[in-house]
Amino acid sequence: MSEQTQSLSFQTIDISDLSQVTKAYEMRCKMYVANGDPYTMSDHRFPDLKAYAQYLGNHQNKEFIVIDNNSAGFYAYSFNHKKNPDGGYVHMIYLDDKQRAKGYGHRIFDRIISHCKRENIASLVLHSKKENQTNQEIYTKLGFKCLGNVDDSGFLLKWEMIL
């Protein structure tokens, strides 16, 4: 199916619905594994799905990405988060590998940026693994600027877009 005929929509994640929390968690695991990180519930900070639901609940905005009526990913972002107290912070974006390089990432960011502007948010920040060159190229094309390392570990880079 060509990109033009695929429909893109968004569905708010209901953290009281365990099936939605499970779906988001499974997508998160796939994202980490795809990035070369072993990731399971047992070896991370979420001892169970209730804990993951609580974690998602801390993010003001969280939605599934739906392409042709199928969940193809999710994202979460917040305003006035401790990592950007006067702006917006993108906690995570996951888009299924089969749906990448089709322009959906730009459309997702357009949605986030539009919401930030409606809320008079002046900047948007996100963190990226230093070795994740593909995503960093996308952030640069979108207008984000790399501000350097998040901390002394050098593991994460901080990116910011002035809106």
Beta strands, then each sheet from edge to edge (+ up, - down):
strand 1: 8-12
strand 2: 61-67
strand 3: 70-81
strand 4: 84-95
strand 5: 123-129
strand 6: 145-149
strand 7: 156-162
sheet 1: 1+ 2- 3+ 4- 5- 7+ 6-
end
